[in-house]
Amino acid sequence: MINIDQIKPDTPVVCSEDGQFATVDHMETTDTIKLKKDDAGQHHYIPLIWVTSTDDGKVKVDRPGDQAMKEWSTVSPNYVID
């Protein structure tokens, strides 16, 4: 079950194989999670629709970590091009 109130800064993000691949920075929009910077200093964004549960102090997504990291975005949905 998804409880959006449990998606807080520093919450581990785990893949469908239960491995942690990221950490929550904060909710960017009502349907997007901003992840903490990776080792290269880059933030990433994942859609809330990927989340399958927020139990046990973790945000669990519906795909393997490798796939999630290929599909996440490096651009905020709030980014506007003039």
N, C-alpha and C positions, 0 to 999 in steps of 0.2 A: 504494500500500500504506500502511496506517495503522500507524505506530509510535508508540504513546502516549507513549513516553519522549522523543520529539522535540517534544512539546507542552509548551513551557517558557515562563516569563515572557518577555515582550517579543518573542515570535515573531509575525510578521505573519500576519493572517488574510486570505486572498484568496478572492474569489468565483469562480464558474465562468467568468467573463469575464476572470480574472486581475488584477482590480483589488483593491487592499487596501481593506478597509472597517473593519477593527478590528485590535487587538493583544491577544494573550493576556495576561491578568493571572496566572492559574494554573488548574489543574484543580480545580474546585469539588467534584466527586464523581467516581466512576469513569466516569460517562457524561455529564458536563456540564463545559463550559469556561466559566470566568468571564473576561469581557473587561475590559480597562482602561476607566476612565471616559471617556465622550465629552466633547465640549466643554461640555455642560450639567452635567457632574459626575455622570453616571449610569452605573453598571455595567450590563452586559447579559450574558445567559447564552445559550449555544447548546448543543444536544445533540451529543454525539459522533457520533451516526448521520449527521449532516450532512457529516462529514469524509470526503473521498474520498482524500486523500493528505497525507502530512507530509514530502514530498520537498523538496529545495532550500531548506531552512531556512524553509519556509512551511507554514501549515496551510491547505489548500484545501478549500472546501466545495462542495456539489453544486448551488448555486443562485446566481442573480445577486445582487449586493450589495443592490440595492433590495428585493428579495424577502426576503433574509436579515434586513435591518433592520426590515422590517414584521413578521416572524415571531419574532424573538428575544424573550426574556423579560427583564423587569426585576426579576423575583423569583427569588431563589435557591431551588433545589429543597430546600435545607436549612431554609428558612423554615417555621416551624410556627405555626399560629394556634391559640391557646388558646380 
